[in-house]
Amino acid sequence: MPSGVATDAIDMRASGGNGGSSGLPPSYGDGDDSFRPGDTPQRAYVTGVILALGGILMFFSALVSALVVRKGLSAAVWQTIEVPRILWLNTLILLGSSATLVRSRNSFRAGDESGFRHWWGVTTTLGLFFLGGQLAAWRQLVAAGVYLATNASSSFFYVLTAAHGLHLLGGIAAMVVVAFRPGRRLRRGTAVGVASIYWHFLDALWLGLFALLVLQDKL
């Protein structure tokens, strides 16, 4: 083997095998969007959140099934509570948060960091407003003398809204973490996508629960 070739081969091995001087493995792609060996693929996170959402859906399906069965067993004495009107406003707020979230993701894809942070923050704030509205609905029921143990209908109302509120609170925490989490654009994009899937799911879930609470007399 010629001495020059042997020297080049030794230099290559000493520098990590890619002709560089850092000894780091080669990167794939360019800039902050590069994918490096050891990075978890985005589809793994998406699959994980979908599995988690499946578990949440099964949990709420069990609650809804219990409501339907309980109502069927005592239809003659079932007393449906009057749903506080503020829930209509709360529903509009949550729908609006999904719209602002879409706008935030569009800004992120376009590389508009300030627009992304603005609309992401608006979405998070609307989520907080929604939770505040849910607490206001509870206070209205308490003021009317309707408590958790007043009747079966009120029990399911409190349990369903509380369970959804706790899951949304977790979503808000995730939104805050994503907003201030440093990292390469690829990783942030994955976090933004996963958080958005979760948020839109809770939005759709609330629409189903709200329809159930309003129309339970017709079940």
Buried (B, 14 or more C-beta within 10 A) or exposed (E): EEEEEEEEEEEEEEBBEEEEEEEEEEEEEEEEEBBEEEBEEBEEBBEEBEEBBEEBBEEBEEBBEEBBEBBEEEEEEBEBBEBBEBBEBBBEBBBBBBBBBBBBBEBBEEEBEEBBBBBBBBBBBBBBBBBEBBEBBBEBBEEEEBEBEBBBBBBBBBBBBEBBBEBBEEBBEBBBEBBEEEEBBBBBBBBBBBBBBBBBBBBEBBEBBBEBBBEBEEE
